[in-house]
Amino acid sequence: MSKSNDGNKPISATKFMQELRRYQKGSVSRRHFLGVTGLGTAMAVMGTAVPSLWSGKAQAFGDLGDRLIFSTWPNYHDQANLDEFTAMTGVNIQVNAFGSNEEMLAKLQAGGTGWDVFVPTNYTISNYVALDLIQELDLSRLPNYDGAANNAKFAGPATVNGKVYCVPKNWGTTGFIFNSKKIKSGPKSWKDFFDVTMGAGSGHTIVHDYQLTTIGGALCALGYSFNSIDAKELAEAEALLVKSKPHLFAITSDYQPGMRSGDAWMSICWNGDGTQLKNDIPEMDYVIATDGGEIWSDFYAIPKDAPHLDAAYAFINFMQDPYIQAREAAVHGYAPTDSRAIALQPDSLGSDPILHPAADLMNGLEFGAAQTLTDPIRAEVMARFKSA
């Protein structure tokens, strides 16, 4: 229930919808609508900047309930957008942060998560479909989504057997970040990363609690594919990881706190986190390694047993608005796949070398491969490394 500006009296959901329809028809001014519903200055901004949210086709309003459970990655959203969705709809968002796709998969397979929306990575989607864990999307309920506006290189994995199961969130790269005041050598490769970890940076390196990226970095350091499932190559990667473990500060996918405190000097890093850290601490340098790494895209998906389906569709639709996508990117530092959102980015973001790296830097990067998610050898390597 919202509160109006008329004596701060509460306004019912029914009254809110009546006023919204009057506004959509042009019967009342935006000022009247914002005043009577109590949405205030924040909605004044949204009303001018995001006209699609107020259009007759938008489905971000209605009887959506009061709760949505959203499972995603750390440091990955603009809180202002989540707050505005709640203000517009009355739906309170519970955010769960996870550090790996394996963890997300295990939770969904166990059942009873209560999740309404989650954020899987490109290489996992075919597995989710095969395991009947996600819903095919009804795109008529996502009017803000424009498939033609999305770069097929990043959006393609959402379609499996001709059916669309997800819509794109953004894309990025996996490299590493280091504090140039602490590490003077300027590491450029995964080989350098592990050499520094066991040398000048001993005791101050973080690796992800995520087999794809941590094992992938070790494989690249040895000259192998980021996605290898070859037993011999994985054994060598395990040996390198175990050798480096006594020199690590932590194994965690939420590495920003350690880097910001100064306890960690180097970490495996997603580029958006690299941008966030660089903006606040200029000596932080993000590196796309010369010997390989990952390029990826993430998506919004709805689990098969989502309990708040209408709220899930309304939320994804809201997040697909080009303005909202652009504002997300400005905060979390990951590039949209949607050309409409890219067009709204300021020049400072469009030319950001971390957000939009030069093509030659990405030549050696690989998209994650589906088999890595469920490969038993990789899972065993990660388990042994963590317990060593």
Contacts in CASP RR format, 6 or more apart in sequence:
PFRMAT RR
TARGET T0000
AUTHOR 0000-0000-0000
METHOD contacts of the structure
MODEL  1
MSKSNDGNKPISATKFMQELRRYQKGSVSRRHFLGVTGLGTAMAVMGTAV
PSLWSGKAQAFGDLGDRLIFSTWPNYHDQANLDEFTAMTGVNIQVNAFGS
NEEMLAKLQAGGTGWDVFVPTNYTISNYVALDLIQELDLSRLPNYDGAAN
NAKFAGPATVNGKVYCVPKNWGTTGFIFNSKKIKSGPKSWKDFFDVTMGA
GSGHTIVHDYQLTTIGGALCALGYSFNSIDAKELAEAEALLVKSKPHLFA
ITSDYQPGMRSGDAWMSICWNGDGTQLKNDIPEMDYVIATDGGEIWSDFY
AIPKDAPHLDAAYAFINFMQDPYIQAREAAVHGYAPTDSRAIALQPDSLG
SDPILHPAADLMNGLEFGAAQTLTDPIRAEVMARFKSA
1 10 0 8 1.000
1 11 0 8 1.000
1 12 0 8 1.000
1 13 0 8 1.000
1 90 0 8 1.000
2 10 0 8 1.000
2 11 0 8 1.000
2 16 0 8 1.000
2 37 0 8 1.000
2 38 0 8 1.000
2 39 0 8 1.000
2 87 0 8 1.000
2 90 0 8 1.000
3 9 0 8 1.000
3 10 0 8 1.000
3 11 0 8 1.000
3 38 0 8 1.000
4 10 0 8 1.000
4 11 0 8 1.000
4 35 0 8 1.000
4 36 0 8 1.000
4 37 0 8 1.000
4 38 0 8 1.000
5 35 0 8 1.000
5 36 0 8 1.000
5 38 0 8 1.000
5 40 0 8 1.000
6 35 0 8 1.000
6 36 0 8 1.000
11 19 0 8 1.000
11 36 0 8 1.000
11 37 0 8 1.000
11 38 0 8 1.000
13 62 0 8 1.000
13 63 0 8 1.000
16 37 0 8 1.000
16 61 0 8 1.000
17 61 0 8 1.000
17 62 0 8 1.000
19 28 0 8 1.000
19 33 0 8 1.000
19 36 0 8 1.000
19 37 0 8 1.000
20 33 0 8 1.000
20 37 0 8 1.000
20 54 0 8 1.000
20 61 0 8 1.000
22 28 0 8 1.000
22 33 0 8 1.000
23 29 0 8 1.000
23 30 0 8 1.000
23 32 0 8 1.000
23 33 0 8 1.000
23 54 0 8 1.000
24 54 0 8 1.000
24 55 0 8 1.000
24 56 0 8 1.000
30 44 0 8 1.000
30 47 0 8 1.000
30 48 0 8 1.000
33 39 0 8 1.000
34 40 0 8 1.000
34 43 0 8 1.000
34 44 0 8 1.000
37 43 0 8 1.000
39 87 0 8 1.000
39 88 0 8 1.000
42 80 0 8 1.000
42 83 0 8 1.000
42 84 0 8 1.000
42 87 0 8 1.000
43 84 0 8 1.000
43 87 0 8 1.000
43 88 0 8 1.000
46 53 0 8 1.000
46 84 0 8 1.000
46 88 0 8 1.000
47 53 0 8 1.000
47 54 0 8 1.000
49 323 0 8 1.000
50 321 0 8 1.000
50 323 0 8 1.000
50 324 0 8 1.000
52 58 0 8 1.000
52 143 0 8 1.000
52 144 0 8 1.000
52 321 0 8 1.000
52 322 0 8 1.000
52 323 0 8 1.000
53 60 0 8 1.000
53 88 0 8 1.000
53 318 0 8 1.000
53 321 0 8 1.000
55 143 0 8 1.000
57 143 0 8 1.000
58 143 0 8 1.000
58 144 0 8 1.000
58 317 0 8 1.000
59 141 0 8 1.000
59 142 0 8 1.000
59 143 0 8 1.000
59 313 0 8 1.000
59 314 0 8 1.000
59 317 0 8 1.000
60 85 0 8 1.000
60 88 0 8 1.000
60 89 0 8 1.000
60 314 0 8 1.000
60 317 0 8 1.000
60 318 0 8 1.000
61 88 0 8 1.000
61 89 0 8 1.000
61 314 0 8 1.000
62 89 0 8 1.000
62 310 0 8 1.000
62 314 0 8 1.000
63 310 0 8 1.000
64 89 0 8 1.000
64 90 0 8 1.000
64 91 0 8 1.000
64 308 0 8 1.000
64 310 0 8 1.000
64 311 0 8 1.000
64 314 0 8 1.000
65 90 0 8 1.000
65 91 0 8 1.000
65 308 0 8 1.000
65 310 0 8 1.000
65 311 0 8 1.000
66 90 0 8 1.000
66 91 0 8 1.000
66 92 0 8 1.000
67 91 0 8 1.000
67 92 0 8 1.000
67 94 0 8 1.000
67 308 0 8 1.000
67 311 0 8 1.000
68 91 0 8 1.000
68 92 0 8 1.000
68 93 0 8 1.000
68 94 0 8 1.000
68 116 0 8 1.000
68 117 0 8 1.000
68 308 0 8 1.000
68 311 0 8 1.000
68 312 0 8 1.000
68 315 0 8 1.000
69 93 0 8 1.000
69 94 0 8 1.000
69 96 0 8 1.000
69 113 0 8 1.000
69 114 0 8 1.000
69 115 0 8 1.000
69 116 0 8 1.000
69 117 0 8 1.000
69 308 0 8 1.000
70 93 0 8 1.000
70 94 0 8 1.000
70 95 0 8 1.000
70 96 0 8 1.000
70 115 0 8 1.000
70 116 0 8 1.000
70 117 0 8 1.000
70 118 0 8 1.000
70 315 0 8 1.000
71 95 0 8 1.000
71 96 0 8 1.000
71 97 0 8 1.000
71 98 0 8 1.000
71 104 0 8 1.000
71 107 0 8 1.000
71 113 0 8 1.000
71 115 0 8 1.000
71 117 0 8 1.000
71 118 0 8 1.000
71 119 0 8 1.000
72 95 0 8 1.000
72 96 0 8 1.000
72 97 0 8 1.000
72 98 0 8 1.000
72 118 0 8 1.000
72 119 0 8 1.000
73 97 0 8 1.000
73 98 0 8 1.000
73 99 0 8 1.000
73 119 0 8 1.000
73 253 0 8 1.000
73 298 0 8 1.000
74 97 0 8 1.000
74 99 0 8 1.000
74 253 0 8 1.000
74 254 0 8 1.000
74 256 0 8 1.000
75 254 0 8 1.000
75 256 0 8 1.000
75 272 0 8 1.000
75 273 0 8 1.000
75 276 0 8 1.000
75 332 0 8 1.000
76 97 0 8 1.000
76 119 0 8 1.000
76 332 0 8 1.000
76 334 0 8 1.000
77 95 0 8 1.000
77 328 0 8 1.000
77 331 0 8 1.000
77 332 0 8 1.000
78 327 0 8 1.000
78 328 0 8 1.000
78 330 0 8 1.000
78 331 0 8 1.000
78 332 0 8 1.000
80 327 0 8 1.000
80 331 0 8 1.000
81 318 0 8 1.000
81 319 0 8 1.000
81 324 0 8 1.000
81 327 0 8 1.000
81 328 0 8 1.000
82 93 0 8 1.000
82 95 0 8 1.000
85 91 0 8 1.000
85 93 0 8 1.000
85 314 0 8 1.000
85 315 0 8 1.000
85 318 0 8 1.000
86 92 0 8 1.000
86 93 0 8 1.000
88 318 0 8 1.000
89 311 0 8 1.000
89 314 0 8 1.000
91 308 0 8 1.000
91 311 0 8 1.000
91 314 0 8 1.000
91 315 0 8 1.000
93 315 0 8 1.000
96 115 0 8 1.000
97 254 0 8 1.000
98 104 0 8 1.000
98 107 0 8 1.000
98 253 0 8 1.000
99 208 0 8 1.000
99 209 0 8 1.000
99 210 0 8 1.000
99 253 0 8 1.000
99 254 0 8 1.000
100 208 0 8 1.000
100 209 0 8 1.000
100 210 0 8 1.000
100 211 0 8 1.000
100 212 0 8 1.000
100 253 0 8 1.000
101 120 0 8 1.000
101 121 0 8 1.000
101 123 0 8 1.000
101 124 0 8 1.000
101 210 0 8 1.000
101 212 0 8 1.000
101 373 0 8 1.000
102 210 0 8 1.000
102 211 0 8 1.000
102 212 0 8 1.000
102 373 0 8 1.000
102 379 0 8 1.000
104 118 0 8 1.000
104 120 0 8 1.000
104 124 0 8 1.000
105 124 0 8 1.000
105 127 0 8 1.000
105 128 0 8 1.000
105 133 0 8 1.000
105 373 0 8 1.000
105 374 0 8 1.000
107 113 0 8 1.000
107 115 0 8 1.000
108 115 0 8 1.000
108 118 0 8 1.000
108 128 0 8 1.000
108 133 0 8 1.000
108 303 0 8 1.000
109 131 0 8 1.000
109 133 0 8 1.000
111 305 0 8 1.000
112 305 0 8 1.000
113 303 0 8 1.000
113 305 0 8 1.000
114 303 0 8 1.000
114 305 0 8 1.000
114 306 0 8 1.000
114 307 0 8 1.000
115 303 0 8 1.000
115 306 0 8 1.000
116 302 0 8 1.000
116 303 0 8 1.000
116 306 0 8 1.000
116 307 0 8 1.000
116 308 0 8 1.000
116 309 0 8 1.000
116 311 0 8 1.000
116 312 0 8 1.000
116 315 0 8 1.000
117 300 0 8 1.000
117 301 0 8 1.000
117 302 0 8 1.000
117 306 0 8 1.000
117 312 0 8 1.000
117 315 0 8 1.000
117 316 0 8 1.000
118 300 0 8 1.000
118 301 0 8 1.000
118 303 0 8 1.000
119 169 0 8 1.000
119 298 0 8 1.000
119 299 0 8 1.000
119 300 0 8 1.000
119 301 0 8 1.000
120 128 0 8 1.000
120 134 0 8 1.000
120 166 0 8 1.000
120 298 0 8 1.000
120 299 0 8 1.000
120 301 0 8 1.000
121 296 0 8 1.000
121 297 0 8 1.000
121 298 0 8 1.000
121 299 0 8 1.000
121 368 0 8 1.000
122 154 0 8 1.000
122 156 0 8 1.000
122 157 0 8 1.000
122 296 0 8 1.000
122 297 0 8 1.000
122 298 0 8 1.000
122 299 0 8 1.000
122 367 0 8 1.000
122 368 0 8 1.000
123 157 0 8 1.000
123 212 0 8 1.000
123 296 0 8 1.000
123 367 0 8 1.000
123 368 0 8 1.000
123 369 0 8 1.000
123 370 0 8 1.000
123 372 0 8 1.000
123 373 0 8 1.000
124 370 0 8 1.000
124 373 0 8 1.000
125 134 0 8 1.000
125 157 0 8 1.000
125 158 0 8 1.000
125 160 0 8 1.000
125 165 0 8 1.000
125 166 0 8 1.000
125 299 0 8 1.000
125 301 0 8 1.000
126 157 0 8 1.000
126 160 0 8 1.000
126 370 0 8 1.000
127 370 0 8 1.000
127 373 0 8 1.000
127 374 0 8 1.000
128 134 0 8 1.000
128 165 0 8 1.000
128 301 0 8 1.000
129 160 0 8 1.000
129 161 0 8 1.000
129 165 0 8 1.000
132 304 0 8 1.000
133 303 0 8 1.000
133 304 0 8 1.000
134 165 0 8 1.000
134 166 0 8 1.000
134 301 0 8 1.000
134 302 0 8 1.000
134 303 0 8 1.000
134 304 0 8 1.000
135 165 0 8 1.000
135 301 0 8 1.000
135 302 0 8 1.000
135 303 0 8 1.000
135 304 0 8 1.000
135 306 0 8 1.000
136 163 0 8 1.000
136 164 0 8 1.000
136 165 0 8 1.000
137 164 0 8 1.000
137 165 0 8 1.000
137 166 0 8 1.000
137 167 0 8 1.000
137 302 0 8 1.000
138 313 0 8 1.000
139 145 0 8 1.000
139 164 0 8 1.000
141 313 0 8 1.000
141 317 0 8 1.000
142 167 0 8 1.000
142 313 0 8 1.000
142 316 0 8 1.000
142 317 0 8 1.000
142 320 0 8 1.000
143 317 0 8 1.000
144 317 0 8 1.000
144 318 0 8 1.000
144 320 0 8 1.000
144 321 0 8 1.000
144 322 0 8 1.000
145 167 0 8 1.000
145 316 0 8 1.000
145 317 0 8 1.000
145 320 0 8 1.000
146 338 0 8 1.000
146 340 0 8 1.000
147 155 0 8 1.000
147 167 0 8 1.000
149 338 0 8 1.000
149 339 0 8 1.000
149 340 0 8 1.000
150 168 0 8 1.000
150 337 0 8 1.000
150 338 0 8 1.000
150 339 0 8 1.000
151 171 0 8 1.000
151 337 0 8 1.000
151 339 0 8 1.000
154 168 0 8 1.000
154 171 0 8 1.000
154 297 0 8 1.000
154 337 0 8 1.000
155 167 0 8 1.000
155 168 0 8 1.000
155 297 0 8 1.000
155 337 0 8 1.000
157 166 0 8 1.000
157 297 0 8 1.000
157 299 0 8 1.000
158 164 0 8 1.000
158 165 0 8 1.000
158 166 0 8 1.000
158 167 0 8 1.000
158 168 0 8 1.000
158 299 0 8 1.000
159 165 0 8 1.000
165 301 0 8 1.000
166 299 0 8 1.000
166 300 0 8 1.000
166 301 0 8 1.000
167 299 0 8 1.000
167 300 0 8 1.000
167 316 0 8 1.000
167 320 0 8 1.000
168 297 0 8 1.000
168 298 0 8 1.000
168 299 0 8 1.000
168 300 0 8 1.000
168 336 0 8 1.000
168 337 0 8 1.000
168 338 0 8 1.000
169 297 0 8 1.000
169 298 0 8 1.000
169 299 0 8 1.000
169 300 0 8 1.000
169 319 0 8 1.000
169 334 0 8 1.000
169 337 0 8 1.000
170 297 0 8 1.000
170 298 0 8 1.000
170 325 0 8 1.000
170 328 0 8 1.000
170 329 0 8 1.000
170 332 0 8 1.000
170 334 0 8 1.000
170 335 0 8 1.000
170 336 0 8 1.000
170 337 0 8 1.000
171 295 0 8 1.000
171 296 0 8 1.000
171 297 0 8 1.000
171 298 0 8 1.000
171 334 0 8 1.000
171 335 0 8 1.000
171 337 0 8 1.000
172 270 0 8 1.000
172 271 0 8 1.000
172 272 0 8 1.000
172 295 0 8 1.000
172 296 0 8 1.000
172 297 0 8 1.000
172 334 0 8 1.000
172 335 0 8 1.000
173 270 0 8 1.000
173 271 0 8 1.000
173 288 0 8 1.000
173 293 0 8 1.000
173 294 0 8 1.000
173 295 0 8 1.000
173 296 0 8 1.000
173 357 0 8 1.000
173 362 0 8 1.000
173 365 0 8 1.000
174 213 0 8 1.000
174 268 0 8 1.000
174 269 0 8 1.000
174 270 0 8 1.000
174 271 0 8 1.000
174 293 0 8 1.000
174 294 0 8 1.000
174 295 0 8 1.000
174 296 0 8 1.000
175 268 0 8 1.000
175 269 0 8 1.000
175 270 0 8 1.000
175 271 0 8 1.000
175 286 0 8 1.000
175 287 0 8 1.000
175 288 0 8 1.000
175 289 0 8 1.000
175 293 0 8 1.000
175 294 0 8 1.000
176 187 0 8 1.000
176 190 0 8 1.000
176 193 0 8 1.000
176 266 0 8 1.000
176 267 0 8 1.000
176 268 0 8 1.000
176 269 0 8 1.000
176 286 0 8 1.000
176 287 0 8 1.000
176 289 0 8 1.000
177 259 0 8 1.000
177 266 0 8 1.000
177 267 0 8 1.000
177 269 0 8 1.000
177 273 0 8 1.000
177 274 0 8 1.000
177 277 0 8 1.000
177 284 0 8 1.000
177 285 0 8 1.000
177 286 0 8 1.000
177 287 0 8 1.000
178 186 0 8 1.000
178 187 0 8 1.000
178 196 0 8 1.000
178 265 0 8 1.000
178 266 0 8 1.000
178 267 0 8 1.000
178 284 0 8 1.000
178 285 0 8 1.000
178 287 0 8 1.000
179 259 0 8 1.000
179 262 0 8 1.000
179 265 0 8 1.000
179 266 0 8 1.000
179 281 0 8 1.000
179 283 0 8 1.000
179 284 0 8 1.000
179 285 0 8 1.000
180 186 0 8 1.000
180 283 0 8 1.000
180 284 0 8 1.000
180 285 0 8 1.000
181 283 0 8 1.000
182 201 0 8 1.000
182 204 0 8 1.000
182 262 0 8 1.000
182 265 0 8 1.000
183 196 0 8 1.000
183 200 0 8 1.000
183 201 0 8 1.000
183 265 0 8 1.000
183 266 0 8 1.000
184 200 0 8 1.000
185 192 0 8 1.000
185 196 0 8 1.000
185 200 0 8 1.000
186 192 0 8 1.000
186 285 0 8 1.000
187 193 0 8 1.000
187 195 0 8 1.000
187 196 0 8 1.000
187 266 0 8 1.000
187 287 0 8 1.000
188 287 0 8 1.000
188 289 0 8 1.000
188 290 0 8 1.000
189 220 0 8 1.000
189 221 0 8 1.000
189 289 0 8 1.000
189 290 0 8 1.000
189 291 0 8 1.000
190 217 0 8 1.000
190 218 0 8 1.000
190 220 0 8 1.000
190 221 0 8 1.000
190 289 0 8 1.000
190 291 0 8 1.000
190 292 0 8 1.000
190 293 0 8 1.000
191 221 0 8 1.000
191 291 0 8 1.000
192 289 0 8 1.000
193 205 0 8 1.000
193 217 0 8 1.000
193 221 0 8 1.000
193 266 0 8 1.000
193 268 0 8 1.000
193 289 0 8 1.000
194 218 0 8 1.000
194 221 0 8 1.000
194 240 0 8 1.000
194 244 0 8 1.000
196 205 0 8 1.000
196 266 0 8 1.000
197 205 0 8 1.000
197 244 0 8 1.000
197 247 0 8 1.000
197 248 0 8 1.000
197 266 0 8 1.000
198 243 0 8 1.000
198 244 0 8 1.000
198 247 0 8 1.000
199 247 0 8 1.000
201 247 0 8 1.000
201 265 0 8 1.000
201 266 0 8 1.000
202 247 0 8 1.000
203 247 0 8 1.000
203 248 0 8 1.000
203 249 0 8 1.000
204 249 0 8 1.000
204 263 0 8 1.000
204 264 0 8 1.000
204 265 0 8 1.000
204 266 0 8 1.000
205 244 0 8 1.000
205 247 0 8 1.000
205 248 0 8 1.000
205 249 0 8 1.000
205 264 0 8 1.000
205 265 0 8 1.000
205 266 0 8 1.000
205 267 0 8 1.000
206 248 0 8 1.000
206 249 0 8 1.000
206 250 0 8 1.000
206 251 0 8 1.000
206 252 0 8 1.000
206 255 0 8 1.000
206 258 0 8 1.000
206 259 0 8 1.000
206 264 0 8 1.000
206 266 0 8 1.000
206 267 0 8 1.000
206 268 0 8 1.000
207 213 0 8 1.000
207 214 0 8 1.000
207 241 0 8 1.000
207 244 0 8 1.000
207 248 0 8 1.000
207 251 0 8 1.000
207 267 0 8 1.000
207 268 0 8 1.000
208 214 0 8 1.000
208 251 0 8 1.000
208 252 0 8 1.000
208 253 0 8 1.000
208 255 0 8 1.000
208 268 0 8 1.000
209 251 0 8 1.000
209 252 0 8 1.000
209 253 0 8 1.000
209 386 0 8 1.000
210 253 0 8 1.000
211 372 0 8 1.000
211 378 0 8 1.000
211 379 0 8 1.000
211 381 0 8 1.000
211 382 0 8 1.000
212 294 0 8 1.000
212 368 0 8 1.000
212 372 0 8 1.000
212 373 0 8 1.000
213 268 0 8 1.000
213 294 0 8 1.000
214 241 0 8 1.000
214 251 0 8 1.000
214 268 0 8 1.000
214 382 0 8 1.000
214 385 0 8 1.000
215 234 0 8 1.000
215 237 0 8 1.000
215 238 0 8 1.000
215 241 0 8 1.000
215 378 0 8 1.000
215 381 0 8 1.000
215 382 0 8 1.000
216 226 0 8 1.000
216 227 0 8 1.000
216 228 0 8 1.000
216 237 0 8 1.000
216 293 0 8 1.000
216 294 0 8 1.000
217 226 0 8 1.000
217 237 0 8 1.000
217 268 0 8 1.000
217 289 0 8 1.000
217 292 0 8 1.000
217 293 0 8 1.000
218 237 0 8 1.000
218 238 0 8 1.000
218 240 0 8 1.000
218 241 0 8 1.000
219 225 0 8 1.000
219 226 0 8 1.000
219 228 0 8 1.000
219 233 0 8 1.000
219 234 0 8 1.000
219 237 0 8 1.000
220 226 0 8 1.000
220 289 0 8 1.000
220 291 0 8 1.000
220 292 0 8 1.000
220 293 0 8 1.000
221 240 0 8 1.000
221 291 0 8 1.000
222 233 0 8 1.000
222 236 0 8 1.000
222 237 0 8 1.000
222 240 0 8 1.000
223 291 0 8 1.000
224 230 0 8 1.000
224 233 0 8 1.000
224 236 0 8 1.000
224 237 0 8 1.000
225 233 0 8 1.000
225 366 0 8 1.000
226 292 0 8 1.000
226 293 0 8 1.000
226 294 0 8 1.000
226 365 0 8 1.000
226 366 0 8 1.000
226 368 0 8 1.000
227 366 0 8 1.000
227 368 0 8 1.000
227 369 0 8 1.000
227 371 0 8 1.000
227 372 0 8 1.000
228 234 0 8 1.000
228 237 0 8 1.000
229 371 0 8 1.000
229 372 0 8 1.000
229 375 0 8 1.000
229 377 0 8 1.000
229 378 0 8 1.000
231 377 0 8 1.000
234 377 0 8 1.000
234 378 0 8 1.000
234 381 0 8 1.000
235 381 0 8 1.000
237 381 0 8 1.000
238 381 0 8 1.000
238 384 0 8 1.000
238 385 0 8 1.000
241 381 0 8 1.000
241 385 0 8 1.000
242 384 0 8 1.000
242 385 0 8 1.000
242 388 0 8 1.000
245 385 0 8 1.000
245 388 0 8 1.000
249 258 0 8 1.000
249 263 0 8 1.000
249 264 0 8 1.000
250 258 0 8 1.000
250 264 0 8 1.000
251 386 0 8 1.000
255 264 0 8 1.000
255 267 0 8 1.000
255 268 0 8 1.000
255 269 0 8 1.000
255 273 0 8 1.000
256 273 0 8 1.000
256 276 0 8 1.000
256 277 0 8 1.000
258 264 0 8 1.000
258 267 0 8 1.000
259 265 0 8 1.000
259 267 0 8 1.000
259 277 0 8 1.000
259 281 0 8 1.000
259 284 0 8 1.000
260 277 0 8 1.000
260 280 0 8 1.000
260 281 0 8 1.000
269 277 0 8 1.000
269 286 0 8 1.000
270 334 0 8 1.000
271 286 0 8 1.000
271 288 0 8 1.000
271 333 0 8 1.000
271 334 0 8 1.000
271 354 0 8 1.000
271 355 0 8 1.000
271 357 0 8 1.000
272 332 0 8 1.000
272 333 0 8 1.000
272 334 0 8 1.000
272 354 0 8 1.000
272 355 0 8 1.000
274 284 0 8 1.000
274 286 0 8 1.000
274 333 0 8 1.000
274 354 0 8 1.000
275 286 0 8 1.000
275 332 0 8 1.000
275 333 0 8 1.000
275 352 0 8 1.000
275 354 0 8 1.000
275 355 0 8 1.000
276 332 0 8 1.000
276 333 0 8 1.000
277 284 0 8 1.000
277 286 0 8 1.000
278 284 0 8 1.000
278 285 0 8 1.000
278 286 0 8 1.000
278 354 0 8 1.000
286 354 0 8 1.000
288 357 0 8 1.000
288 361 0 8 1.000
288 362 0 8 1.000
288 365 0 8 1.000
292 364 0 8 1.000
292 365 0 8 1.000
292 366 0 8 1.000
293 364 0 8 1.000
293 365 0 8 1.000
293 366 0 8 1.000
294 365 0 8 1.000
294 366 0 8 1.000
294 367 0 8 1.000
294 368 0 8 1.000
295 362 0 8 1.000
295 365 0 8 1.000
295 366 0 8 1.000
295 367 0 8 1.000
296 367 0 8 1.000
296 368 0 8 1.000
297 337 0 8 1.000
298 334 0 8 1.000
300 316 0 8 1.000
300 319 0 8 1.000
300 320 0 8 1.000
302 309 0 8 1.000
302 312 0 8 1.000
302 313 0 8 1.000
302 316 0 8 1.000
306 312 0 8 1.000
318 324 0 8 1.000
319 325 0 8 1.000
319 328 0 8 1.000
320 338 0 8 1.000
322 338 0 8 1.000
322 340 0 8 1.000
322 341 0 8 1.000
322 343 0 8 1.000
322 344 0 8 1.000
323 341 0 8 1.000
323 344 0 8 1.000
325 336 0 8 1.000
325 338 0 8 1.000
325 340 0 8 1.000
325 341 0 8 1.000
325 344 0 8 1.000
326 336 0 8 1.000
326 341 0 8 1.000
326 342 0 8 1.000
326 344 0 8 1.000
326 345 0 8 1.000
328 334 0 8 1.000
328 336 0 8 1.000
329 335 0 8 1.000
329 336 0 8 1.000
329 341 0 8 1.000
329 345 0 8 1.000
329 349 0 8 1.000
329 355 0 8 1.000
330 345 0 8 1.000
330 346 0 8 1.000
330 349 0 8 1.000
333 349 0 8 1.000
333 352 0 8 1.000
333 354 0 8 1.000
333 355 0 8 1.000
334 355 0 8 1.000
335 342 0 8 1.000
335 355 0 8 1.000
335 356 0 8 1.000
336 342 0 8 1.000
336 345 0 8 1.000
342 350 0 8 1.000
349 355 0 8 1.000
350 356 0 8 1.000
372 378 0 8 1.000
END
